[in-house]
Amino acid sequence: MNKVSPSVMCINTMELKEKITALDKANVDLYHIDVMDGHFVPNFCLNGYIMKDIAAISKTPMDVHLMVTNPTEYIEYFAECGAAYITMHLETLVHPIRALKKIRGLGVKAGIAINPSTGIDRLAYMLDDIDMVCIMTVEPGFAGQTLIPATIDKITAVRKMFTDAGKDVEIMVDGQVKETTAPKLVAAGANILVVGTSGLFNAFSPEEYPKVIQFYQNLV
């Protein structure tokens, strides 16, 4: 069964409690917390305060996606805020294995995110230290973009790399995950789906969340 991780940045802040309650009733697996610094990506978004607000009303784990220039400076902070996963962009890391080990040492699952234009060769050196690879299917920083088709082949290549090495890994896809694209992404090897405006919040009412979440979870 796949995991579904709704993107909290796509929730109207005035409706946060209502939407989190509805999503919990729909049995989502994670909440996706995008952290943006206005430097690595040209946008600002979310922080540990919103994680604490969510934790006050929900027991659903959170995955933190650090779209920041200096992610290693925030590992301990977001671990303390309750992150179940912390994902850093490969493009920002000089010593990725050291950073991954630091995350795991705090009892958190360690993830690496890669942009659409980033190759996967460097992942071969850190197979033992990665719990999850987040493949961006759009350029990071903004919701509502069009999926880049070539990223589907990248999912397949990453899955094959880990499988050939005898390693288990979770593959998250982030960007334009919706009913028409999700089957292709899962078939390529993804098992964690980040859903946002097009795949959930602008397309369905809270009453429909159970049906659509189950659809994504049961894709094969």
MDTraj code that builds the backbone (N, CA, C; nanometers):
import mdtraj as md
import numpy as np

residues = "MET ASN LYS VAL SER PRO SER VAL MET CYS ILE ASN THR MET GLU LEU LYS GLU LYS ILE THR ALA LEU ASP LYS ALA ASN VAL ASP LEU TYR HIS ILE ASP VAL MET ASP GLY HIS PHE VAL PRO ASN PHE CYS LEU ASN GLY TYR ILE MET LYS ASP ILE ALA ALA ILE SER LYS THR PRO MET ASP VAL HIS LEU MET VAL THR ASN PRO THR GLU TYR ILE GLU TYR PHE ALA GLU CYS GLY ALA ALA TYR ILE THR MET HIS LEU GLU THR LEU VAL HIS PRO ILE ARG ALA LEU LYS LYS ILE ARG GLY LEU GLY VAL LYS ALA GLY ILE ALA ILE ASN PRO SER THR GLY ILE ASP ARG LEU ALA TYR MET LEU ASP ASP ILE ASP MET VAL CYS ILE MET THR VAL GLU PRO GLY PHE ALA GLY GLN THR LEU ILE PRO ALA THR ILE ASP LYS ILE THR ALA VAL ARG LYS MET PHE THR ASP ALA GLY LYS ASP VAL GLU ILE MET VAL ASP GLY GLN VAL LYS GLU THR THR ALA PRO LYS LEU VAL ALA ALA GLY ALA ASN ILE LEU VAL VAL GLY THR SER GLY LEU PHE ASN ALA PHE SER PRO GLU GLU TYR PRO LYS VAL ILE GLN PHE TYR GLN ASN LEU VAL".split()
xyz = np.array([
    [0.0836, -0.1194, 0.0000],
    [0.0000, 0.0000, 0.0000],
    [0.0877, 0.1252, 0.0000],
    [0.0515, 0.2226, -0.0798],
    [0.1255, 0.3478, -0.0862],
    [0.0940, 0.4364, 0.0336],
    [0.1826, 0.5320, 0.0590],
    [0.1582, 0.6331, 0.1609],
    [0.1182, 0.7634, 0.0922],
    [0.0251, 0.8335, 0.1540],
    [-0.0211, 0.9618, 0.1012],
    [0.0164, 1.0708, 0.2005],
    [0.0821, 1.1754, 0.1486],
    [0.1300, 1.2839, 0.2327],
    [0.0783, 1.4173, 0.1790],
    [-0.0358, 1.4656, 0.2280],
    [-0.0888, 1.5941, 0.1818],
    [0.0068, 1.7087, 0.2148],
    [0.0213, 1.7998, 0.1195],
    [0.1099, 1.9138, 0.1360],
    [0.0410, 2.0234, 0.2169],
    [0.0934, 2.0503, 0.3350],
    [0.0300, 2.1475, 0.4250],
    [0.0374, 2.2885, 0.3682],
    [0.1381, 2.3188, 0.2862],
    [0.1474, 2.4525, 0.2285],
    [0.0288, 2.4838, 0.1371],
    [-0.0411, 2.3796, 0.0924],
    [-0.1546, 2.3989, 0.0021],
    [-0.2872, 2.4154, 0.0765],
    [-0.2827, 2.4121, 0.2102],
    [-0.4032, 2.4302, 0.2905],
    [-0.4163, 2.5774, 0.3285],
    [-0.5331, 2.6344, 0.3076],
    [-0.5612, 2.7696, 0.3549],
    [-0.5432, 2.7712, 0.5063],
    [-0.4574, 2.8609, 0.5557],
    [-0.4266, 2.8609, 0.6987],
    [-0.5497, 2.8832, 0.7850],
    [-0.6500, 2.9513, 0.7323],
    [-0.7734, 2.9739, 0.8072],
    [-0.8545, 2.8456, 0.8205],
    [-0.8206, 2.7443, 0.7398],
    [-0.8953, 2.6185, 0.7409],
    [-0.8099, 2.5030, 0.7917],
    [-0.6961, 2.5334, 0.8513],
    [-0.5999, 2.4279, 0.8861],
    [-0.6610, 2.3215, 0.9768],
    [-0.7219, 2.3611, 1.0863],
    [-0.7752, 2.2629, 1.1800],
    [-0.8836, 2.1782, 1.1146],
    [-0.9711, 2.2431, 1.0386],
    [-1.0795, 2.1709, 0.9715],
    [-1.0251, 2.0683, 0.8730],
    [-0.9244, 2.1099, 0.7932],
    [-0.8701, 2.0198, 0.6908],
    [-0.7886, 1.9068, 0.7534],
    [-0.7117, 1.9361, 0.8564],
    [-0.6338, 1.8304, 0.9226],
    [-0.7280, 1.7268, 0.9844],
    [-0.8345, 1.7734, 1.0463],
    [-0.9320, 1.6810, 1.1052],
    [-0.9928, 1.5912, 0.9983],
    [-1.0276, 1.6499, 0.8828],
    [-1.0879, 1.5726, 0.7736],
    [-0.9867, 1.4738, 0.7152],
    [-0.8621, 1.5164, 0.7030],
    [-0.7594, 1.4284, 0.6471],
    [-0.7272, 1.3130, 0.7416],
    [-0.7272, 1.3404, 0.8710],
    [-0.7051, 1.2323, 0.9675],
    [-0.8167, 1.1281, 0.9580],
    [-0.9394, 1.1758, 0.9422],
    [-1.0522, 1.0825, 0.9284],
    [-1.0395, 0.9996, 0.8010],
    [-0.9705, 1.0546, 0.7013],
    [-0.9491, 0.9838, 0.5752],
    [-0.8280, 0.8913, 0.5813],
    [-0.7611, 0.8878, 0.6982],
    [-0.6482, 0.7976, 0.7219],
    [-0.5270, 0.8264, 0.6330],
    [-0.4903, 0.9549, 0.6219],
    [-0.3658, 0.9864, 0.5528],
    [-0.2488, 0.9330, 0.6339],
    [-0.1368, 0.9131, 0.5674],
    [-0.0218, 0.8497, 0.6315],
    [0.0771, 0.9490, 0.6906],
    [0.0895, 1.0652, 0.6266],
    [0.1868, 1.1666, 0.6662],
    [0.1305, 1.3044, 0.6359],
    [0.1956, 1.4064, 0.6914],
    [0.1739, 1.5438, 0.6472],
    [0.3063, 1.5976, 0.5964],
    [0.3030, 1.6570, 0.4771],
    [0.4232, 1.7064, 0.4106],
    [0.4447, 1.8523, 0.4469],
    [0.5559, 1.8798, 0.5134],
    [0.5863, 2.0146, 0.5611],
    [0.6985, 2.0727, 0.4752],
    [0.6637, 2.1629, 0.3852],
    [0.7621, 2.2287, 0.3004],
    [0.8208, 2.3489, 0.3738],
    [0.9524, 2.3503, 0.3863],
    [1.0229, 2.4620, 0.4489],
    [1.1048, 2.5309, 0.3404],
    [1.0749, 2.6581, 0.3142],
    [1.1423, 2.7336, 0.2078],
    [1.2031, 2.8602, 0.2658],
    [1.3229, 2.8934, 0.2141],
    [1.3974, 3.0051, 0.2726],
    [1.4038, 3.1301, 0.1862],
    [1.3405, 3.1275, 0.0679],
    [1.3483, 3.2423, -0.0207],
    [1.4815, 3.2552, -0.0914],
    [1.5694, 3.1567, -0.0721],
    [1.7031, 3.1602, -0.1324],
    [1.7260, 3.0394, -0.2221],
    [1.7155, 2.9191, -0.1652],
    [1.7266, 2.7990, -0.2481],
    [1.6107, 2.7924, -0.3467],
    [1.4926, 2.8327, -0.3002],
    [1.3766, 2.8490, -0.3880],
    [1.3217, 2.9904, -0.3661],
    [1.2619, 3.0519, -0.4685],
    [1.2157, 3.1904, -0.4568],
    [1.0789, 3.2019, -0.3886],
    [1.0701, 3.1467, -0.2691],
    [0.9443, 3.1506, -0.1958],
    [0.9758, 3.1266, -0.0486],
    [0.8821, 3.1616, 0.0379],
    [0.8953, 3.1360, 0.1810],
    [0.7772, 3.0492, 0.2234],
    [0.8029, 2.9517, 0.3121],
    [0.6910, 2.8661, 0.3511],
    [0.7219, 2.7853, 0.4768],
    [0.6297, 2.7831, 0.5688],
    [0.6197, 2.6951, 0.6845],
    [0.7421, 2.6941, 0.7756],
    [0.7198, 2.6439, 0.8966],
    [0.8248, 2.6371, 0.9985],
    [0.7818, 2.5391, 1.1068],
    [0.8602, 2.5316, 1.2127],
    [0.8303, 2.4374, 1.3196],
    [0.7058, 2.4717, 1.3991],
    [0.6660, 2.5977, 1.3981],
    [0.5474, 2.6370, 1.4739],
    [0.4222, 2.5678, 1.4212],
    [0.4116, 2.5591, 1.2891],
    [0.2929, 2.4955, 1.2331],
    [0.2950, 2.3457, 1.2610],
    [0.4144, 2.2866, 1.2712],
    [0.4233, 2.1458, 1.3075],
    [0.3690, 2.1224, 1.4479],
    [0.4024, 2.2116, 1.5389],
    [0.3531, 2.1983, 1.6760],
    [0.2031, 2.2180, 1.6829],
    [0.1503, 2.3075, 1.5990],
    [0.0052, 2.3273, 1.5933],
    [-0.0642, 2.2011, 1.5425],
    [-0.0049, 2.1390, 1.4400],
    [-0.0627, 2.0155, 1.3865],
    [-0.0539, 1.9032, 1.4897],
    [0.0607, 1.8924, 1.5553],
    [0.0795, 1.7868, 1.6549],
    [-0.0174, 1.7995, 1.7715],
    [-0.0662, 1.9211, 1.7960],
    [-0.1606, 1.9418, 1.9056],
    [-0.2977, 1.8822, 1.8757],
    [-0.3272, 1.8597, 1.7466],
    [-0.4601, 1.8083, 1.7110],
    [-0.4545, 1.6771, 1.6335],
    [-0.3338, 1.6290, 1.6011],
    [-0.3215, 1.5098, 1.5176],
    [-0.2021, 1.4254, 1.5605],
    [-0.2176, 1.2953, 1.5483],
    [-0.1079, 1.2026, 1.5765],
    [-0.0412, 1.1532, 1.4477],
    [-0.0829, 1.2050, 1.3337],
    [-0.0254, 1.1639, 1.2063],
    [0.1180, 1.2148, 1.1941],
    [0.2127, 1.1296, 1.1554],
    [0.3528, 1.1723, 1.1431],
    [0.3701, 1.2798, 1.0359],
    [0.4786, 1.3560, 1.0477],
    [0.5081, 1.4624, 0.9514],
    [0.6418, 1.4382, 0.8837],
    [0.6464, 1.4632, 0.7535],
    [0.7739, 1.4592, 0.6826],
    [0.8109, 1.6021, 0.6451],
    [0.9342, 1.6392, 0.6762],
    [0.9822, 1.7754, 0.6561],
    [1.0734, 1.7799, 0.5341],
    [1.0386, 1.8656, 0.4404],
    [1.1124, 1.8823, 0.3159],
    [1.1846, 2.0164, 0.3219],
    [1.3161, 2.0112, 0.3427],
    [1.3953, 2.1326, 0.3605],
    [1.4421, 2.1862, 0.2257],
    [1.3694, 2.2833, 0.1733],
    [1.4094, 2.3525, 0.0506],
    [1.4819, 2.4795, 0.0911],
    [1.5995, 2.4598, 0.1516],
    [1.6780, 2.5697, 0.2058],
    [1.8240, 2.5506, 0.1670],
    [1.8988, 2.6591, 0.1692],
    [2.0381, 2.6554, 0.1276],
    [2.1271, 2.5809, 0.2266],
    [2.0939, 2.5901, 0.3559],
    [2.1790, 2.5330, 0.4606],
    [2.1009, 2.4349, 0.5488],
    [2.0551, 2.3234, 0.4930],
    [1.9662, 2.2329, 0.5674],
    [2.0273, 2.1712, 0.6917],
    [2.1571, 2.1476, 0.6915],
    [2.2175, 2.0802, 0.8062],
    [2.2058, 2.1625, 0.9341],
    [2.1882, 2.2931, 0.9222],
    [2.1750, 2.3781, 1.0399],
    [2.0402, 2.3597, 1.1101],
    [1.9443, 2.2958, 1.0416],
    [1.8089, 2.2853, 1.0950],
    [1.7680, 2.1425, 1.1298],
    [1.8596, 2.0479, 1.1159],
    [1.8250, 1.9083, 1.1410],
    [1.7752, 1.8884, 1.2839],
    [1.8498, 1.9336, 1.3801],
    [1.8112, 1.9134, 1.5201],
    [1.6813, 1.9863, 1.5525],
    [1.6656, 2.1068, 1.4997],
    [1.5446, 2.1854, 1.5256],
    [1.4194, 2.1112, 1.4797],
    [1.4198, 2.0623, 1.3567],
    [1.2999, 1.9968, 1.3053],
    [1.2802, 1.8582, 1.3653],
    [1.3877, 1.7937, 1.4055],
    [1.3721, 1.6687, 1.4798],
    [1.3008, 1.6953, 1.6118],
    [1.3381, 1.8025, 1.6792],
    [1.2740, 1.8392, 1.8055],
    [1.1283, 1.8796, 1.7853],
    [1.0961, 1.9307, 1.6661],
    [0.9578, 1.9689, 1.6355],
    [0.8699, 1.8485, 1.6025],
    [0.9301, 1.7310, 1.5932],
    [0.8510, 1.6097, 1.5752],
    [0.8546, 1.5471, 1.4378],
    [0.9523, 1.5818, 1.3549],
    [0.9593, 1.5236, 1.2212],
    [0.9830, 1.3737, 1.2271],
    [0.9079, 1.2987, 1.1459],
    [0.9318, 1.1553, 1.1301],
    [1.0331, 1.1298, 1.0182],
    [1.0345, 1.2186, 0.9191],
    [1.1314, 1.2174, 0.8105],
    [1.1874, 1.3594, 0.7987],
    [1.3145, 1.3699, 0.7675],
    [1.3732, 1.4980, 0.7282],
    [1.4435, 1.4757, 0.5952],
    [1.4046, 1.5546, 0.4965],
    [1.4576, 1.5402, 0.3615],
    [1.5327, 1.6665, 0.3216],
    [1.6555, 1.6477, 0.2760],
    [1.7410, 1.7578, 0.2326],
    [1.7666, 1.7460, 0.0828],
    [1.7854, 1.8597, 0.0172],
    [1.8149, 1.8570, -0.1258],
    [1.9612, 1.8253, -0.1502],
    [1.9840, 1.7299, -0.2379],
    [2.1198, 1.6897, -0.2721],
    [2.2004, 1.8084, -0.3239],
    [2.1310, 1.8995, -0.3929],
    [2.1986, 2.0153, -0.4520],
    [2.2606, 2.1079, -0.3465],
    [2.2197, 2.0954, -0.2220],
    [2.2673, 2.1861, -0.1166],
    [2.3761, 2.1244, -0.0291],
    [2.4082, 1.9963, -0.0504],
    [2.4916, 1.9232, 0.0453],
    [2.6343, 1.9013, -0.0042],
    [2.7299, 1.9406, 0.0780],
    [2.8707, 1.9138, 0.0503],
    [2.9106, 1.7768, 0.1050],
    [2.8563, 1.7425, 0.2218],
    [2.8848, 1.6145, 0.2867],
    [2.7522, 1.5425, 0.3170],
    [2.6870, 1.4886, 0.2150],
    [2.5537, 1.4308, 0.2344],
    [2.5495, 1.3115, 0.3294],
    [2.6490, 1.2246, 0.3251],
    [2.6465, 1.1062, 0.4111],
    [2.6540, 1.1479, 0.5577],
    [2.7368, 1.2450, 0.5869],
    [2.7456, 1.2955, 0.7237],
    [2.6109, 1.3514, 0.7701],
    [2.5438, 1.4240, 0.6826],
    [2.4143, 1.4826, 0.7173],
    [2.3077, 1.3744, 0.7367],
    [2.3078, 1.2727, 0.6505],
    [2.2120, 1.1631, 0.6631],
    [2.2315, 1.0875, 0.7942],
    [2.3562, 1.0627, 0.8295],
    [2.3849, 0.9931, 0.9547],
    [2.3403, 1.0763, 1.0754],
    [2.3522, 1.2067, 1.0652],
    [2.3085, 1.2931, 1.1744],
    [2.1580, 1.2822, 1.1948],
    [2.0825, 1.2802, 1.0854],
    [1.9368, 1.2667, 1.0947],
    [1.9002, 1.1334, 1.1594],
    [1.9585, 1.0263, 1.1093],
    [1.9291, 0.8938, 1.1645],
    [1.9684, 0.8833, 1.3109],
    [2.0758, 0.9520, 1.3471],
    [2.1208, 0.9489, 1.4862],
    [2.0223, 1.0118, 1.5825],
    [1.9315, 1.0917, 1.5294],
    [1.8268, 1.1553, 1.6104],
    [1.6974, 1.0743, 1.6097],
    [1.7013, 0.9556, 1.5503],
    [1.5836, 0.8694, 1.5467],
    [1.4828, 0.9076, 1.4411],
    [1.5278, 0.9802, 1.3384],
    [1.4410, 1.0277, 1.2311],
    [1.4847, 0.9608, 1.1011],
    [1.3897, 0.9330, 1.0119],
    [1.4239, 0.8768, 0.8819],
    [1.4866, 0.9848, 0.7948],
    [1.5905, 0.9455, 0.7204],
    [1.6708, 1.0410, 0.6438],
    [1.6366, 1.0336, 0.4954],
    [1.6072, 1.1503, 0.4384],
    [1.5708, 1.1557, 0.2972],
    [1.6595, 1.2496, 0.2174],
    [1.6723, 1.2188, 0.0881],
    [1.7415, 1.3042, -0.0072],
    [1.6429, 1.3411, -0.1168],
    [1.6317, 1.4710, -0.1452],
    [1.5481, 1.5187, -0.2550],
    [1.6366, 1.5582, -0.3720],
    [1.5874, 1.5336, -0.4934],
    [1.6615, 1.5726, -0.6126],
    [1.5693, 1.6476, -0.7084],
    [1.6202, 1.7590, -0.7600],
    [1.5462, 1.8401, -0.8552],
    [1.5367, 1.7713, -0.9907],
    [1.4443, 1.8159, -1.0757],
    [1.4282, 1.7504, -1.2067],
    [1.5552, 1.7450, -1.2905],
    [1.6391, 1.8465, -1.2816],
    [1.7600, 1.8501, -1.3646],
    [1.8806, 1.7825, -1.3006],
    [1.8647, 1.7307, -1.1795],
    [1.9755, 1.6680, -1.1068],
    [1.9853, 1.5195, -1.1395],
    [2.1057, 1.4736, -1.1710],
    [2.1268, 1.3325, -1.1976],
    [2.1271, 1.2507, -1.0694],
    [2.1218, 1.1194, -1.0849],
    [2.1106, 1.0313, -0.9682],
    [2.2414, 0.9614, -0.9341],
    [2.3482, 0.9875, -1.0071],
    [2.4729, 0.9138, -0.9880],
    [2.5259, 0.9236, -0.8458],
    [2.5164, 1.0405, -0.7833],
    [2.5714, 1.0582, -0.6483],
    [2.5002, 0.9711, -0.5450],
    [2.3775, 0.9313, -0.5742],
    [2.3047, 0.8471, -0.4793],
    [2.3742, 0.7130, -0.4588],
    [2.4482, 0.6680, -0.5584],
    [2.5142, 0.5368, -0.5505],
    [2.6134, 0.5284, -0.4355],
    [2.6613, 0.6430, -0.3881],
    [2.7602, 0.6445, -0.2810],
    [2.6971, 0.6481, -0.1419],
    [2.5657, 0.6563, -0.1355],
    [2.5013, 0.6707, -0.0046],
    [2.3826, 0.5771, 0.0125],
    [2.3828, 0.4652, -0.0582],
    [2.2706, 0.3718, -0.0535],
    [2.2445, 0.3192, 0.0872],
    [2.3495, 0.3053, 0.1668],
    [2.3348, 0.2504, 0.3020],
    [2.2751, 0.3514, 0.4005],
    [2.2702, 0.4767, 0.3618],
    [2.2347, 0.5822, 0.4571],
    [2.1034, 0.6526, 0.4258],
    [2.0350, 0.6127, 0.3190],
    [1.9119, 0.6794, 0.2763],
    [1.7908, 0.5925, 0.3084],
    [1.6929, 0.6531, 0.3723],
    [1.5655, 0.5846, 0.3963],
    [1.4636, 0.6185, 0.2881],
    [1.4754, 0.7380, 0.2308],
    [1.3765, 0.7825, 0.1337],
    [1.4397, 0.8786, 0.0336],
    [1.4025, 0.8624, -0.0934],
    [1.4424, 0.9563, -0.1983],
    [1.3176, 1.0304, -0.2437],
    [1.3242, 1.1617, -0.2402],
    [1.2134, 1.2450, -0.2882],
    [1.2496, 1.2963, -0.4269],
    [1.1761, 1.2522, -0.5254],
    [1.2007, 1.2948, -0.6627],
    [1.1035, 1.4066, -0.6976],
    [1.1594, 1.5236, -0.7215],
    [1.0772, 1.6373, -0.7609],
    [1.0341, 1.6193, -0.9060],
    [0.9050, 1.6197, -0.9290],
    [0.8529, 1.6056, -1.0654],
    [0.8173, 1.7413, -1.1252],
    [0.8424, 1.8474, -1.0479],
    [0.8346, 1.9859, -1.0944],
    [0.9533, 2.0603, -1.0330],
    [0.9804, 2.1809, -1.0808],
    [1.0816, 2.2631, -1.0152],
    [1.0285, 2.3036, -0.8775],
    [1.1091, 2.2944, -0.7723],
    [1.0580, 2.3196, -0.6374],
    [1.0269, 2.4664, -0.6123],
    [0.9308, 2.4886, -0.5202],
    [0.9043, 2.6238, -0.4739],
    [0.7630, 2.6725, -0.4875],
    [0.6869, 2.6165, -0.5823],
    [0.5512, 2.6654, -0.6043],
    [0.4575, 2.5500, -0.6362],
    [0.3335, 2.5624, -0.5915],
    [0.2307, 2.4619, -0.6211],
    [0.1700, 2.4887, -0.7591],
    [0.1070, 2.3854, -0.8144],
    [0.0284, 2.4020, -0.9357],
    [0.1048, 2.3985, -1.0663],
    [0.2297, 2.3502, -1.0664],
    [0.3071, 2.3437, -1.1901],
    [0.2732, 2.2174, -1.2698],
    [0.3244, 2.2111, -1.3921],
    [0.3023, 2.0953, -1.4781],
    [0.4115, 1.9916, -1.4561],
    [0.3717, 1.8660, -1.4442],
    [0.4678, 1.7575, -1.4237],
    [0.5642, 1.7474, -1.5415],
    [0.6928, 1.7294, -1.5116],
    [0.7970, 1.7134, -1.6134],
    [0.8067, 1.5647, -1.6478],
    [0.7671, 1.5243, -1.7692],
    [0.7571, 1.3810, -1.8018],
    [0.8847, 1.3011, -1.7783],
    [1.0018, 1.3599, -1.8027],
    [1.1272, 1.2858, -1.7897],
    [1.1531, 1.2386, -1.6473],
    [1.0869, 1.3004, -1.5499],
    [1.1096, 1.2594, -1.4118],
    [1.0517, 1.1208, -1.3825],
    [0.9607, 1.0754, -1.4646],
    [0.9043, 0.9416, -1.4441],
    [1.0124, 0.8354, -1.4663],
    [1.0933, 0.8546, -1.5694],
    [1.2050, 0.7617, -1.5937],
    [1.3055, 0.7667, -1.4789],
    [1.3209, 0.8813, -1.4161],
    [1.4132, 0.8945, -1.3043],
    [1.3656, 0.8097, -1.1864],
    [1.2342, 0.8039, -1.1637],
    [1.1791, 0.7198, -1.0573],
    [1.2185, 0.5744, -1.0810],
    [1.1999, 0.5292, -1.2036],
    [1.2346, 0.3914, -1.2396],
    [1.3828, 0.3642, -1.2169],
    [1.4663, 0.4602, -1.2552],
    [1.6113, 0.4426, -1.2420],
    [1.6539, 0.4369, -1.0954],
    [1.5934, 0.5196, -1.0119],
    [1.6270, 0.5179, -0.8691],
    [1.5820, 0.3872, -0.8054],
    [1.4629, 0.3437, -0.8377],
    [1.4133, 0.2164, -0.7837],
    [1.5075, 0.1031, -0.8244],
    [1.5498, 0.1011, -0.9495],
    [1.6388, -0.0043, -0.9977],
    [1.7747, 0.0017, -0.9272],
    [1.8259, 0.1219, -0.9057],
    [1.9551, 0.1371, -0.8398],
    [1.9548, 0.0728, -0.7021],
    [1.8514, 0.0992, -0.6245],
    [1.8440, 0.0436, -0.4897],
    [1.8138, -0.1056, -0.4920],
    [1.7246, -0.1468, -0.5796],
    [1.6896, -0.2887, -0.5888],
    [1.8105, -0.3720, -0.6298],
    [1.8865, -0.3248, -0.7285],
    [2.0041, -0.3974, -0.7756],
    [2.1092, -0.4108, -0.6656],
    [2.1109, -0.3128, -0.5738],
    [2.2071, -0.3159, -0.4629],
    [2.1531, -0.3927, -0.3426],
    [2.0309, -0.4446, -0.3553],
    [1.9707, -0.5185, -0.2449],
    [1.9262, -0.4292, -0.1305],
    [1.8978, -0.3028, -0.1620],
    [1.8595, -0.2064, -0.0597],
    [1.7115, -0.1699, -0.0731],
    [1.6467, -0.1558, 0.0419],
    [1.5074, -0.1129, 0.0441],
    [1.5048, 0.0383, 0.0613],
    [1.4203, 0.1052, -0.0126],
    [1.4097, 0.2509, -0.0008],
    [1.2668, 0.2924, -0.0336],
    [1.2230, 0.3993, 0.0288],
    [1.0947, 0.4588, -0.0081],
    [1.1219, 0.5682, -0.1109],
    [1.0347, 0.5773, -0.2102],
    [1.0480, 0.6817, -0.3117],
    [0.9244, 0.7706, -0.3073],
    [0.9486, 0.8959, -0.2739],
    [0.8435, 0.9971, -0.2691],
    [0.8450, 1.0750, -0.3995],
    [0.7265, 1.1108, -0.4468],
    [0.7158, 1.2006, -0.5617],
    [0.6407, 1.3251, -0.5181],
    [0.6924, 1.4399, -0.5632],
    [0.6393, 1.5684, -0.5188],
    [0.6249, 1.6599, -0.6394],
    [0.4990, 1.6914, -0.6751],
    [0.4720, 1.7822, -0.7851],
    [0.3714, 1.7266, -0.8838],
    [0.2525, 1.7901, -0.8879],
    [0.1473, 1.7515, -0.9824],
    [0.1057, 1.6050, -0.9699],
    [0.0978, 1.5581, -0.8471],
    [0.0455, 1.4229, -0.8235],
    [-0.1063, 1.4344, -0.8177],
    [-0.1733, 1.3703, -0.9105],
    [-0.3193, 1.3740, -0.9166],
    [-0.3695, 1.2432, -0.9758],
    [-0.5001, 1.2322, -0.9936],
    [-0.5594, 1.1048, -1.0362],
    [-0.5037, 1.0561, -1.1702],
    [-0.4708, 1.1485, -1.2605],
    [-0.4239, 1.1079, -1.3929],
    [-0.2748, 1.0763, -1.3965],
    [-0.1966, 1.1346, -1.3060],
    [-0.0516, 1.1116, -1.3064],
    [-0.0077, 1.0061, -1.2062],
    [-0.0784, 0.9942, -1.0957],
    [-0.0362, 0.9046, -0.9881],
    [-0.0186, 0.7592, -1.0333],
    [-0.1076, 0.7032, -1.1153],
    [-0.0862, 0.5639, -1.1576],
    [0.0476, 0.5431, -1.2281],
    [0.0891, 0.6396, -1.3101],
    [0.2168, 0.6279, -1.3806],
    [0.3340, 0.6379, -1.2826],
    [0.3211, 0.7247, -1.1840],
    [0.4289, 0.7441, -1.0873],
    [0.4469, 0.6203, -1.0001],
    [0.3365, 0.5604, -0.9582],
    [0.3437, 0.4391, -0.8770],
    [0.3968, 0.3223, -0.9610],
    [0.3518, 0.3125, -1.0848],
    [0.3999, 0.2057, -1.1730],
    [0.5504, 0.2177, -1.1958],
    [0.6014, 0.3393, -1.1924],
    [0.7447, 0.3613, -1.2124],
    [0.8265, 0.3242, -1.0896],
    [0.7601, 0.3183, -0.9717],
    [0.8317, 0.2776, -0.8515],
    [0.8118, 0.3640, -0.7294],
    [0.7302, 0.4684, -0.7402],
    [0.7042, 0.5549, -0.6248],
    [0.6072, 0.4884, -0.5278],
    [0.6258, 0.5166, -0.3982],
    [0.5314, 0.4621, -0.2999],
    [0.4869, 0.5641, -0.1949],
    [0.5381, 0.6882, -0.2037],
    [0.4869, 0.7956, -0.1195],
    [0.4446, 0.9096, -0.2120],
    [0.3190, 0.9482, -0.2049],
    [0.2637, 1.0486, -0.2953],
    [0.2328, 1.1762, -0.2192],
    [0.2995, 1.2850, -0.2573],
    [0.2684, 1.4158, -0.2003],
    [0.1567, 1.4758, -0.2840],
    [0.0423, 1.5000, -0.2228],
    [-0.0720, 1.5551, -0.2955],
    [-0.0997, 1.6968, -0.2465],
    [-0.1342, 1.7843, -0.3413],
    [-0.1566, 1.9239, -0.3065],
    [-0.2809, 1.9805, -0.3700],
    [-0.2653, 2.0914, -0.4411],
    [-0.3816, 2.1616, -0.4951],
    [-0.4541, 2.0806, -0.6021],
    [-0.3802, 2.0349, -0.7039],
    [-0.4463, 1.9679, -0.8161],
    [-0.4935, 1.8277, -0.7816],
    [-0.4231, 1.7614, -0.6900],
    [-0.4577, 1.6231, -0.6592],
    [-0.5516, 1.6048, -0.5430],
    [-0.5777, 1.7151, -0.4687],
    [-0.6621, 1.7001, -0.3506],
    [-0.7432, 1.8255, -0.3188],
    [-0.6766, 1.9309, -0.2766],
    [-0.7481, 2.0418, -0.2138],
    [-0.8368, 2.1224, -0.3082],
    [-0.7934, 2.1419, -0.4336],
    [-0.8771, 2.2158, -0.5283],
    [-0.9691, 2.1252, -0.6080],
    [-0.9480, 1.9957, -0.5959],
    [-1.0237, 1.9011, -0.6782],
    [-1.1343, 1.8287, -0.6018],
    [-1.1242, 1.8247, -0.4678],
    [-1.2193, 1.7463, -0.3901],
    [-1.2608, 1.8206, -0.2645],
    [-1.3804, 1.7928, -0.2198],
    [-1.4292, 1.8472, -0.0934],
    [-1.3832, 1.7572, 0.0207],
    [-1.3809, 1.8074, 0.1443],
    [-1.3408, 1.7222, 0.2577],
    [-1.4208, 1.5939, 0.2684],
    [-1.5468, 1.5977, 0.2265],
    [-1.6301, 1.4772, 0.2323],
    [-1.5797, 1.3692, 0.1370],
    [-1.5071, 1.4111, 0.0348],
    [-1.4552, 1.3161, -0.0638],
    [-1.3154, 1.2661, -0.0307],
    [-1.2524, 1.3216, 0.0720],
    [-1.1143, 1.2835, 0.1050],
    [-1.0966, 1.1334, 0.1268],
    [-1.1844, 1.0661, 0.2018],
    [-1.1626, 0.9219, 0.2224],
    [-1.1531, 0.8435, 0.0923],
    [-1.2408, 0.8765, -0.0025],
    [-1.2414, 0.8040, -0.1300],
    [-1.1130, 0.8299, -0.2086],
    [-1.0699, 0.9553, -0.2164],
    [-0.9530, 0.9871, -0.2985],
    [-0.8236, 0.9405, -0.2322],
    [-0.8150, 0.9494, -0.0993],
    [-0.6959, 0.9002, -0.0296],
    [-0.6828, 0.7497, -0.0486],
    [-0.7934, 0.6794, -0.0378],
    [-0.7910, 0.5340, -0.0579],
    [-0.7496, 0.4992, -0.2009],
    [-0.7944, 0.5802, -0.2961],
    [-0.7553, 0.5579, -0.4365],
    [-0.6032, 0.5629, -0.4507],
    [-0.5424, 0.6661, -0.3952],
    [-0.3973, 0.6808, -0.4056],
    [-0.3249, 0.5684, -0.3306],
    [-0.3738, 0.5333, -0.2138],
    [-0.3077, 0.4303, -0.1330],
    [-0.3099, 0.2939, -0.2001],
    [-0.4135, 0.2666, -0.2761],
    [-0.4307, 0.1337, -0.3335],
    [-0.3777, 0.1183, -0.4756],
    [-0.3186, 0.2243, -0.5309],
    [-0.2612, 0.2117, -0.6638],
    [-0.1457, 0.1116, -0.6637],
    [-0.1353, 0.0363, -0.7727],
    [-0.0252, -0.0601, -0.7869],
    [0.0391, -0.0439, -0.9233],
])
top = md.Topology()
chain = top.add_chain()
for i, resn in enumerate(residues, 1):
    res = top.add_residue(resn, chain, resSeq=i)
    for name in ("N", "CA", "C"):
        top.add_atom(name, md.element.get_by_symbol(name[0]), res)
traj = md.Trajectory(xyz[None], top)
